[in-house]
Amino acid sequence: MTIRLLAPAGPVFSGRLATVSVRFRAPEAGALATWRWEDGGHDQERVDPGSVVRARRTHRYDAPGVYRVRVQVGDGDEAEDRYVTVARADQVAASGWVRDVERGERIAFGFLITPGGDGAPEAINLRALLGGVELSTNHIAWLMTSHPGSLHFGGLASFGAAAPEHPYRVDVLRVAAARGRSAQRMTMSVYALGAVPGHDSPLHRATGIVRPGHIALGPFDAPGAPP
């Protein structure tokens, strides 16, 4: 059974409803489908045996953050995860997916950056699923822009249950898209312990075109230069 889960196209503002859509074929014995929202909320639906299920659920998040959403069918052997990023208007926010270069898999991600009074990043919440293992961090060592529509930042992140933290780097660049429209290409790289981003090859690299609106750069949409 394949579950296709679609999270909102880009960040959701605090207090507004997030809509998650799902499509899958139910097992021949039937099952219980469960939406888990990570803030304690969940919805459930009994699905008919062998039926093709197309369903939507909405959920209201009261606080900014990057929330992992899971749709689980049955006892948990079949599940799919995405991220919903909930933000205030003054925060830099993103959610969506890109493709793992080595594995050809979809990589779900979400990040939320809170700017400080001097324009530097005050806090970050970055989460991504790489090969089924979660990358997560609240650490940002640097952030710069190279031209309007771009963003570059990095730091250290935990990768799964391992205690040591891996260097990571995220690059967002504005690129030309079809019919003269602009889009953004996001590249996320995770490196071995002690590696130097930009000099050593990454352990994981995911990249892809993210549609306009999925990444809101906010106050960081200004010129600068990445390291």
KOLTI-500924 format. One record per residue (C-alpha): residue number from 1; x, y, z; residue in one letter. Coordinates in Angstrom, 1 decimal. Layout:
// residues N
<atom><num>NUM</num><u>X</u><v>Y</v><w>Z</w><residuo>a</residuo></atom>
...
// end
This chain:
// residues 227
<atom><num>1</num><u>0.0</u><v>0.0</v><w>0.0</w><residuo>m</residuo></atom>
<atom><num>2</num><u>1.3</u><v>3.5</v><w>-0.9</w><residuo>t</residuo></atom>
<atom><num>3</num><u>0.2</u><v>6.5</v><w>1.0</w><residuo>i</residuo></atom>
<atom><num>4</num><u>0.4</u><v>9.9</v><w>-0.7</w><residuo>r</residuo></atom>
<atom><num>5</num><u>0.3</u><v>12.7</v><w>1.8</w><residuo>l</residuo></atom>
<atom><num>6</num><u>0.1</u><v>16.4</v><w>0.8</w><residuo>l</residuo></atom>
<atom><num>7</num><u>0.8</u><v>19.0</v><w>3.4</w><residuo>a</residuo></atom>
<atom><num>8</num><u>0.0</u><v>22.7</v><w>2.9</w><residuo>p</residuo></atom>
<atom><num>9</num><u>1.9</u><v>24.5</v><w>0.1</w><residuo>a</residuo></atom>
<atom><num>10</num><u>4.2</u><v>26.6</v><w>2.3</w><residuo>g</residuo></atom>
<atom><num>11</num><u>3.9</u><v>28.1</v><w>5.8</w><residuo>p</residuo></atom>
<atom><num>12</num><u>0.6</u><v>28.6</v><w>7.6</w><residuo>v</residuo></atom>
<atom><num>13</num><u>0.1</u><v>31.6</v><w>9.9</w><residuo>f</residuo></atom>
<atom><num>14</num><u>-0.5</u><v>31.0</v><w>13.6</w><residuo>s</residuo></atom>
<atom><num>15</num><u>-4.2</u><v>30.4</v><w>14.4</w><residuo>g</residuo></atom>
<atom><num>16</num><u>-5.2</u><v>29.5</v><w>10.9</w><residuo>r</residuo></atom>
<atom><num>17</num><u>-6.2</u><v>26.1</v><w>9.7</w><residuo>l</residuo></atom>
<atom><num>18</num><u>-3.7</u><v>23.8</v><w>8.0</w><residuo>a</residuo></atom>
<atom><num>19</num><u>-5.2</u><v>21.3</v><w>5.5</w><residuo>t</residuo></atom>
<atom><num>20</num><u>-3.6</u><v>17.9</v><w>4.9</w><residuo>v</residuo></atom>
<atom><num>21</num><u>-4.8</u><v>15.7</v><w>2.1</w><residuo>s</residuo></atom>
<atom><num>22</num><u>-4.2</u><v>11.9</v><w>1.8</w><residuo>v</residuo></atom>
<atom><num>23</num><u>-4.7</u><v>9.3</v><w>-0.9</w><residuo>r</residuo></atom>
<atom><num>24</num><u>-4.3</u><v>5.5</v><w>-0.5</w><residuo>f</residuo></atom>
<atom><num>25</num><u>-5.9</u><v>2.1</v><w>-1.1</w><residuo>r</residuo></atom>
<atom><num>26</num><u>-7.2</u><v>0.5</v><w>2.1</w><residuo>a</residuo></atom>
<atom><num>27</num><u>-6.2</u><v>-3.0</v><w>3.0</w><residuo>p</residuo></atom>
<atom><num>28</num><u>-8.6</u><v>-5.8</v><w>2.0</w><residuo>e</residuo></atom>
<atom><num>29</num><u>-9.4</u><v>-6.3</v><w>5.6</w><residuo>a</residuo></atom>
<atom><num>30</num><u>-10.2</u><v>-2.6</v><w>6.1</w><residuo>g</residuo></atom>
<atom><num>31</num><u>-8.4</u><v>-0.4</v><w>8.7</w><residuo>a</residuo></atom>
<atom><num>32</num><u>-8.4</u><v>2.7</v><w>10.8</w><residuo>l</residuo></atom>
<atom><num>33</num><u>-6.7</u><v>5.7</v><w>9.3</w><residuo>a</residuo></atom>
<atom><num>34</num><u>-5.3</u><v>8.2</v><w>11.9</w><residuo>t</residuo></atom>
<atom><num>35</num><u>-4.0</u><v>11.7</v><w>11.4</w><residuo>w</residuo></atom>
<atom><num>36</num><u>-1.5</u><v>12.6</v><w>14.1</w><residuo>r</residuo></atom>
<atom><num>37</num><u>-0.7</u><v>16.4</v><w>14.4</w><residuo>w</residuo></atom>
<atom><num>38</num><u>2.2</u><v>16.2</v><w>17.0</w><residuo>e</residuo></atom>
<atom><num>39</num><u>0.7</u><v>18.9</v><w>19.3</w><residuo>d</residuo></atom>
<atom><num>40</num><u>-1.5</u><v>16.2</v><w>20.9</w><residuo>g</residuo></atom>
<atom><num>41</num><u>-4.4</u><v>16.3</v><w>18.4</w><residuo>g</residuo></atom>
<atom><num>42</num><u>-5.5</u><v>13.4</v><w>16.2</w><residuo>h</residuo></atom>
<atom><num>43</num><u>-8.4</u><v>12.5</v><w>13.9</w><residuo>d</residuo></atom>
<atom><num>44</num><u>-9.5</u><v>9.0</v><w>12.9</w><residuo>q</residuo></atom>
<atom><num>45</num><u>-11.6</u><v>7.4</v><w>10.2</w><residuo>e</residuo></atom>
<atom><num>46</num><u>-12.7</u><v>3.8</v><w>9.5</w><residuo>r</residuo></atom>
<atom><num>47</num><u>-12.0</u><v>3.0</v><w>5.9</w><residuo>v</residuo></atom>
<atom><num>48</num><u>-13.8</u><v>0.3</v><w>3.8</w><residuo>d</residuo></atom>
<atom><num>49</num><u>-11.9</u><v>-2.8</v><w>2.8</w><residuo>p</residuo></atom>
<atom><num>50</num><u>-10.1</u><v>-2.4</v><w>-0.6</w><residuo>g</residuo></atom>
<atom><num>51</num><u>-11.5</u><v>1.1</v><w>-1.1</w><residuo>s</residuo></atom>
<atom><num>52</num><u>-9.5</u><v>4.0</v><w>-2.6</w><residuo>v</residuo></atom>
<atom><num>53</num><u>-9.4</u><v>6.7</v><w>0.1</w><residuo>v</residuo></atom>
<atom><num>54</num><u>-9.2</u><v>10.4</v><w>-0.7</w><residuo>r</residuo></atom>
<atom><num>55</num><u>-9.6</u><v>12.5</v><w>2.4</w><residuo>a</residuo></atom>
<atom><num>56</num><u>-8.8</u><v>15.9</v><w>3.8</w><residuo>r</residuo></atom>
<atom><num>57</num><u>-8.4</u><v>17.0</v><w>7.4</w><residuo>r</residuo></atom>
<atom><num>58</num><u>-7.8</u><v>20.4</v><w>8.9</w><residuo>t</residuo></atom>
<atom><num>59</num><u>-6.1</u><v>21.3</v><w>12.1</w><residuo>h</residuo></atom>
<atom><num>60</num><u>-5.4</u><v>24.6</v><w>13.9</w><residuo>r</residuo></atom>
<atom><num>61</num><u>-2.0</u><v>25.2</v><w>15.5</w><residuo>y</residuo></atom>
<atom><num>62</num><u>-1.9</u><v>28.0</v><w>18.1</w><residuo>d</residuo></atom>
<atom><num>63</num><u>1.9</u><v>28.4</v><w>18.4</w><residuo>a</residuo></atom>
<atom><num>64</num><u>4.6</u><v>28.9</v><w>15.7</w><residuo>p</residuo></atom>
<atom><num>65</num><u>6.8</u><v>25.9</v><w>15.1</w><residuo>g</residuo></atom>
<atom><num>66</num><u>7.6</u><v>23.0</v><w>12.6</w><residuo>v</residuo></atom>
<atom><num>67</num><u>5.2</u><v>20.2</v><w>13.2</w><residuo>y</residuo></atom>
<atom><num>68</num><u>5.5</u><v>16.7</v><w>12.0</w><residuo>r</residuo></atom>
<atom><num>69</num><u>2.2</u><v>15.3</v><w>10.6</w><residuo>v</residuo></atom>
<atom><num>70</num><u>1.7</u><v>11.5</v><w>10.2</w><residuo>r</residuo></atom>
<atom><num>71</num><u>-1.1</u><v>9.6</v><w>8.5</w><residuo>v</residuo></atom>
<atom><num>72</num><u>-1.1</u><v>6.0</v><w>9.8</w><residuo>q</residuo></atom>
<atom><num>73</num><u>-3.2</u><v>3.2</v><w>8.4</w><residuo>v</residuo></atom>
<atom><num>74</num><u>-3.8</u><v>0.2</v><w>10.6</w><residuo>g</residuo></atom>
<atom><num>75</num><u>-1.3</u><v>-0.6</v><w>13.4</w><residuo>d</residuo></atom>
<atom><num>76</num><u>1.5</u><v>1.7</v><w>12.1</w><residuo>g</residuo></atom>
<atom><num>77</num><u>3.2</u><v>-0.5</v><w>9.5</w><residuo>d</residuo></atom>
<atom><num>78</num><u>1.9</u><v>1.8</v><w>6.8</w><residuo>e</residuo></atom>
<atom><num>79</num><u>2.5</u><v>5.5</v><w>7.5</w><residuo>a</residuo></atom>
<atom><num>80</num><u>3.6</u><v>8.7</v><w>5.7</w><residuo>e</residuo></atom>
<atom><num>81</num><u>5.0</u><v>11.9</v><w>7.2</w><residuo>d</residuo></atom>
<atom><num>82</num><u>5.2</u><v>15.6</v><w>6.2</w><residuo>r</residuo></atom>
<atom><num>83</num><u>5.9</u><v>18.8</v><w>8.0</w><residuo>y</residuo></atom>
<atom><num>84</num><u>3.7</u><v>21.8</v><w>8.6</w><residuo>v</residuo></atom>
<atom><num>85</num><u>5.4</u><v>25.1</v><w>9.4</w><residuo>t</residuo></atom>
<atom><num>86</num><u>3.4</u><v>27.5</v><w>11.4</w><residuo>v</residuo></atom>
<atom><num>87</num><u>4.7</u><v>31.1</v><w>11.5</w><residuo>a</residuo></atom>
<atom><num>88</num><u>4.2</u><v>34.7</v><w>12.5</w><residuo>r</residuo></atom>
<atom><num>89</num><u>4.3</u><v>37.4</v><w>9.8</w><residuo>a</residuo></atom>
<atom><num>90</num><u>7.8</u><v>38.5</v><w>10.8</w><residuo>d</residuo></atom>
<atom><num>91</num><u>9.4</u><v>35.0</v><w>10.7</w><residuo>q</residuo></atom>
<atom><num>92</num><u>11.2</u><v>33.3</v><w>7.8</w><residuo>v</residuo></atom>
<atom><num>93</num><u>9.3</u><v>30.1</v><w>7.1</w><residuo>a</residuo></atom>
<atom><num>94</num><u>9.3</u><v>27.1</v><w>4.7</w><residuo>a</residuo></atom>
<atom><num>95</num><u>7.8</u><v>23.7</v><w>4.2</w><residuo>s</residuo></atom>
<atom><num>96</num><u>7.6</u><v>21.3</v><w>1.3</w><residuo>g</residuo></atom>
<atom><num>97</num><u>9.8</u><v>18.6</v><w>-0.2</w><residuo>w</residuo></atom>
<atom><num>98</num><u>12.9</u><v>18.2</v><w>-2.4</w><residuo>v</residuo></atom>
<atom><num>99</num><u>14.6</u><v>15.1</v><w>-3.8</w><residuo>r</residuo></atom>
<atom><num>100</num><u>17.5</u><v>13.2</v><w>-2.4</w><residuo>d</residuo></atom>
<atom><num>101</num><u>20.2</u><v>13.2</v><w>-5.1</w><residuo>v</residuo></atom>
<atom><num>102</num><u>21.7</u><v>9.8</v><w>-4.2</w><residuo>e</residuo></atom>
<atom><num>103</num><u>18.5</u><v>7.9</v><w>-3.4</w><residuo>r</residuo></atom>
<atom><num>104</num><u>15.9</u><v>9.6</v><w>-5.6</w><residuo>g</residuo></atom>
<atom><num>105</num><u>13.6</u><v>9.8</v><w>-2.6</w><residuo>e</residuo></atom>
<atom><num>106</num><u>11.3</u><v>12.7</v><w>-1.6</w><residuo>r</residuo></atom>
<atom><num>107</num><u>12.7</u><v>14.6</v><w>1.4</w><residuo>i</residuo></atom>
<atom><num>108</num><u>10.1</u><v>16.3</v><w>3.5</w><residuo>a</residuo></atom>
<atom><num>109</num><u>11.4</u><v>19.5</v><w>5.2</w><residuo>f</residuo></atom>
<atom><num>110</num><u>10.3</u><v>22.5</v><w>7.2</w><residuo>g</residuo></atom>
<atom><num>111</num><u>12.2</u><v>25.4</v><w>8.8</w><residuo>f</residuo></atom>
<atom><num>112</num><u>11.3</u><v>28.5</v><w>10.8</w><residuo>l</residuo></atom>
<atom><num>113</num><u>13.8</u><v>31.3</v><w>11.5</w><residuo>i</residuo></atom>
<atom><num>114</num><u>13.1</u><v>34.1</v><w>13.9</w><residuo>t</residuo></atom>
<atom><num>115</num><u>15.0</u><v>37.3</v><w>13.2</w><residuo>p</residuo></atom>
<atom><num>116</num><u>16.5</u><v>39.4</v><w>16.0</w><residuo>g</residuo></atom>
<atom><num>117</num><u>16.5</u><v>43.1</v><w>16.4</w><residuo>g</residuo></atom>
<atom><num>118</num><u>19.8</u><v>43.6</v><w>14.5</w><residuo>d</residuo></atom>
<atom><num>119</num><u>18.6</u><v>41.5</v><w>11.6</w><residuo>g</residuo></atom>
<atom><num>120</num><u>20.6</u><v>38.4</v><w>12.6</w><residuo>a</residuo></atom>
<atom><num>121</num><u>18.8</u><v>35.2</v><w>13.2</w><residuo>p</residuo></atom>
<atom><num>122</num><u>17.7</u><v>34.9</v><w>16.8</w><residuo>e</residuo></atom>
<atom><num>123</num><u>16.4</u><v>31.3</v><w>16.6</w><residuo>a</residuo></atom>
<atom><num>124</num><u>15.8</u><v>28.5</v><w>14.2</w><residuo>i</residuo></atom>
<atom><num>125</num><u>13.8</u><v>25.3</v><w>14.0</w><residuo>n</residuo></atom>
<atom><num>126</num><u>14.9</u><v>23.0</v><w>11.1</w><residuo>l</residuo></atom>
<atom><num>127</num><u>13.5</u><v>19.5</v><w>10.6</w><residuo>r</residuo></atom>
<atom><num>128</num><u>13.8</u><v>17.1</v><w>7.6</w><residuo>a</residuo></atom>
<atom><num>129</num><u>13.4</u><v>13.4</v><w>6.9</w><residuo>l</residuo></atom>
<atom><num>130</num><u>16.5</u><v>11.9</v><w>5.1</w><residuo>l</residuo></atom>
<atom><num>131</num><u>16.0</u><v>8.3</v><w>4.3</w><residuo>g</residuo></atom>
<atom><num>132</num><u>13.4</u><v>7.9</v><w>7.0</w><residuo>g</residuo></atom>
<atom><num>133</num><u>15.8</u><v>9.4</v><w>9.7</w><residuo>v</residuo></atom>
<atom><num>134</num><u>15.0</u><v>12.8</v><w>11.1</w><residuo>e</residuo></atom>
<atom><num>135</num><u>17.4</u><v>15.7</v><w>10.9</w><residuo>l</residuo></atom>
<atom><num>136</num><u>16.6</u><v>18.4</v><w>13.5</w><residuo>s</residuo></atom>
<atom><num>137</num><u>18.3</u><v>21.4</v><w>15.0</w><residuo>t</residuo></atom>
<atom><num>138</num><u>17.8</u><v>24.6</v><w>16.9</w><residuo>n</residuo></atom>
<atom><num>139</num><u>21.4</u><v>25.7</v><w>16.1</w><residuo>h</residuo></atom>
<atom><num>140</num><u>22.3</u><v>28.2</v><w>13.4</w><residuo>i</residuo></atom>
<atom><num>141</num><u>26.0</u><v>29.4</v><w>13.2</w><residuo>a</residuo></atom>
<atom><num>142</num><u>25.7</u><v>31.7</v><w>10.2</w><residuo>w</residuo></atom>
<atom><num>143</num><u>23.1</u><v>33.2</v><w>7.8</w><residuo>l</residuo></atom>
<atom><num>144</num><u>23.7</u><v>35.3</v><w>4.7</w><residuo>m</residuo></atom>
<atom><num>145</num><u>22.0</u><v>36.3</v><w>1.4</w><residuo>t</residuo></atom>
<atom><num>146</num><u>23.8</u><v>36.6</v><w>-2.0</w><residuo>s</residuo></atom>
<atom><num>147</num><u>21.0</u><v>38.6</v><w>-3.8</w><residuo>h</residuo></atom>
<atom><num>148</num><u>17.3</u><v>39.2</v><w>-3.4</w><residuo>p</residuo></atom>
<atom><num>149</num><u>15.4</u><v>35.9</v><w>-3.3</w><residuo>g</residuo></atom>
<atom><num>150</num><u>18.3</u><v>34.0</v><w>-1.8</w><residuo>s</residuo></atom>
<atom><num>151</num><u>19.2</u><v>32.6</v><w>1.6</w><residuo>l</residuo></atom>
<atom><num>152</num><u>22.2</u><v>30.6</v><w>2.9</w><residuo>h</residuo></atom>
<atom><num>153</num><u>22.6</u><v>29.3</v><w>6.4</w><residuo>f</residuo></atom>
<atom><num>154</num><u>24.2</u><v>26.5</v><w>8.4</w><residuo>g</residuo></atom>
<atom><num>155</num><u>25.2</u><v>25.1</v><w>11.7</w><residuo>g</residuo></atom>
<atom><num>156</num><u>25.1</u><v>21.8</v><w>13.6</w><residuo>l</residuo></atom>
<atom><num>157</num><u>22.2</u><v>19.3</v><w>13.7</w><residuo>a</residuo></atom>
<atom><num>158</num><u>21.3</u><v>16.0</v><w>15.3</w><residuo>s</residuo></atom>
<atom><num>159</num><u>20.7</u><v>13.1</v><w>12.8</w><residuo>f</residuo></atom>
<atom><num>160</num><u>18.5</u><v>10.4</v><w>14.2</w><residuo>g</residuo></atom>
<atom><num>161</num><u>19.3</u><v>9.1</v><w>17.7</w><residuo>a</residuo></atom>
<atom><num>162</num><u>23.0</u><v>9.7</v><w>17.4</w><residuo>a</residuo></atom>
<atom><num>163</num><u>24.4</u><v>12.1</v><w>20.0</w><residuo>a</residuo></atom>
<atom><num>164</num><u>27.1</u><v>13.8</v><w>17.9</w><residuo>p</residuo></atom>
<atom><num>165</num><u>26.0</u><v>16.7</v><w>15.8</w><residuo>e</residuo></atom>
<atom><num>166</num><u>26.6</u><v>16.9</v><w>12.0</w><residuo>h</residuo></atom>
<atom><num>167</num><u>27.4</u><v>20.0</v><w>10.1</w><residuo>p</residuo></atom>
<atom><num>168</num><u>24.6</u><v>21.1</v><w>7.8</w><residuo>y</residuo></atom>
<atom><num>169</num><u>24.0</u><v>23.8</v><w>5.2</w><residuo>r</residuo></atom>
<atom><num>170</num><u>20.9</u><v>25.0</v><w>3.4</w><residuo>v</residuo></atom>
<atom><num>171</num><u>21.0</u><v>27.2</v><w>0.2</w><residuo>d</residuo></atom>
<atom><num>172</num><u>17.9</u><v>28.8</v><w>-1.3</w><residuo>v</residuo></atom>
<atom><num>173</num><u>18.4</u><v>30.5</v><w>-4.7</w><residuo>l</residuo></atom>
<atom><num>174</num><u>15.9</u><v>32.3</v><w>-6.9</w><residuo>r</residuo></atom>
<atom><num>175</num><u>15.9</u><v>30.7</v><w>-10.4</w><residuo>v</residuo></atom>
<atom><num>176</num><u>14.0</u><v>31.2</v><w>-13.7</w><residuo>a</residuo></atom>
<atom><num>177</num><u>11.0</u><v>28.9</v><w>-14.2</w><residuo>a</residuo></atom>
<atom><num>178</num><u>8.6</u><v>28.1</v><w>-17.0</w><residuo>a</residuo></atom>
<atom><num>179</num><u>6.8</u><v>30.9</v><w>-18.8</w><residuo>r</residuo></atom>
<atom><num>180</num><u>9.1</u><v>33.6</v><w>-17.4</w><residuo>g</residuo></atom>
<atom><num>181</num><u>8.1</u><v>33.0</v><w>-13.8</w><residuo>r</residuo></atom>
<atom><num>182</num><u>10.6</u><v>32.8</v><w>-10.9</w><residuo>s</residuo></atom>
<atom><num>183</num><u>10.9</u><v>29.9</v><w>-8.5</w><residuo>a</residuo></atom>
<atom><num>184</num><u>13.4</u><v>28.9</v><w>-5.8</w><residuo>q</residuo></atom>
<atom><num>185</num><u>15.8</u><v>26.0</v><w>-5.7</w><residuo>r</residuo></atom>
<atom><num>186</num><u>16.6</u><v>24.7</v><w>-2.3</w><residuo>m</residuo></atom>
<atom><num>187</num><u>19.6</u><v>22.5</v><w>-1.5</w><residuo>t</residuo></atom>
<atom><num>188</num><u>20.1</u><v>20.8</v><w>1.9</w><residuo>m</residuo></atom>
<atom><num>189</num><u>23.5</u><v>19.2</v><w>2.6</w><residuo>s</residuo></atom>
<atom><num>190</num><u>24.4</u><v>17.1</v><w>5.7</w><residuo>v</residuo></atom>
<atom><num>191</num><u>28.1</u><v>16.3</v><w>6.3</w><residuo>y</residuo></atom>
<atom><num>192</num><u>30.1</u><v>13.8</v><w>8.3</w><residuo>a</residuo></atom>
<atom><num>193</num><u>31.3</u><v>14.6</v><w>11.8</w><residuo>l</residuo></atom>
<atom><num>194</num><u>34.1</u><v>17.2</v><w>11.7</w><residuo>g</residuo></atom>
<atom><num>195</num><u>33.6</u><v>17.9</v><w>7.9</w><residuo>a</residuo></atom>
<atom><num>196</num><u>33.8</u><v>21.4</v><w>6.6</w><residuo>v</residuo></atom>
<atom><num>197</num><u>30.8</u><v>22.4</v><w>4.4</w><residuo>p</residuo></atom>
<atom><num>198</num><u>31.9</u><v>23.8</v><w>1.1</w><residuo>g</residuo></atom>
<atom><num>199</num><u>35.2</u><v>21.8</v><w>1.2</w><residuo>h</residuo></atom>
<atom><num>200</num><u>34.2</u><v>18.2</v><w>2.0</w><residuo>d</residuo></atom>
<atom><num>201</num><u>31.5</u><v>16.1</v><w>0.2</w><residuo>s</residuo></atom>
<atom><num>202</num><u>28.2</u><v>15.8</v><w>2.0</w><residuo>p</residuo></atom>
<atom><num>203</num><u>26.8</u><v>12.5</v><w>3.4</w><residuo>l</residuo></atom>
<atom><num>204</num><u>23.3</u><v>13.5</v><w>2.2</w><residuo>h</residuo></atom>
<atom><num>205</num><u>22.3</u><v>16.0</v><w>-0.4</w><residuo>r</residuo></atom>
<atom><num>206</num><u>18.8</u><v>16.9</v><w>-1.3</w><residuo>a</residuo></atom>
<atom><num>207</num><u>17.8</u><v>19.5</v><w>-3.9</w><residuo>t</residuo></atom>
<atom><num>208</num><u>14.8</u><v>20.6</v><w>-5.9</w><residuo>g</residuo></atom>
<atom><num>209</num><u>12.7</u><v>23.4</v><w>-7.2</w><residuo>i</residuo></atom>
<atom><num>210</num><u>10.3</u><v>24.8</v><w>-4.6</w><residuo>v</residuo></atom>
<atom><num>211</num><u>7.3</u><v>26.7</v><w>-5.9</w><residuo>r</residuo></atom>
<atom><num>212</num><u>6.9</u><v>30.4</v><w>-5.1</w><residuo>p</residuo></atom>
<atom><num>213</num><u>5.2</u><v>30.8</v><w>-1.7</w><residuo>g</residuo></atom>
<atom><num>214</num><u>6.7</u><v>27.7</v><w>-0.2</w><residuo>h</residuo></atom>
<atom><num>215</num><u>9.6</u><v>29.7</v><w>1.2</w><residuo>i</residuo></atom>
<atom><num>216</num><u>9.0</u><v>33.1</v><w>2.6</w><residuo>a</residuo></atom>
<atom><num>217</num><u>12.4</u><v>34.9</v><w>3.2</w><residuo>l</residuo></atom>
<atom><num>218</num><u>10.9</u><v>37.9</v><w>4.9</w><residuo>g</residuo></atom>
<atom><num>219</num><u>13.4</u><v>40.4</v><w>6.4</w><residuo>p</residuo></atom>
<atom><num>220</num><u>16.4</u><v>38.4</v><w>5.0</w><residuo>f</residuo></atom>
<atom><num>221</num><u>15.5</u><v>39.1</v><w>1.4</w><residuo>d</residuo></atom>
<atom><num>222</num><u>18.4</u><v>41.5</v><w>1.1</w><residuo>a</residuo></atom>
<atom><num>223</num><u>21.9</u><v>41.5</v><w>-0.5</w><residuo>p</residuo></atom>
<atom><num>224</num><u>24.9</u><v>40.0</v><w>1.2</w><residuo>g</residuo></atom>
<atom><num>225</num><u>27.4</u><v>37.1</v><w>0.5</w><residuo>a</residuo></atom>
<atom><num>226</num><u>27.6</u><v>33.5</v><w>1.6</w><residuo>p</residuo></atom>
<atom><num>227</num><u>30.9</u><v>32.2</v><w>3.0</w><residuo>p</residuo></atom>
// end
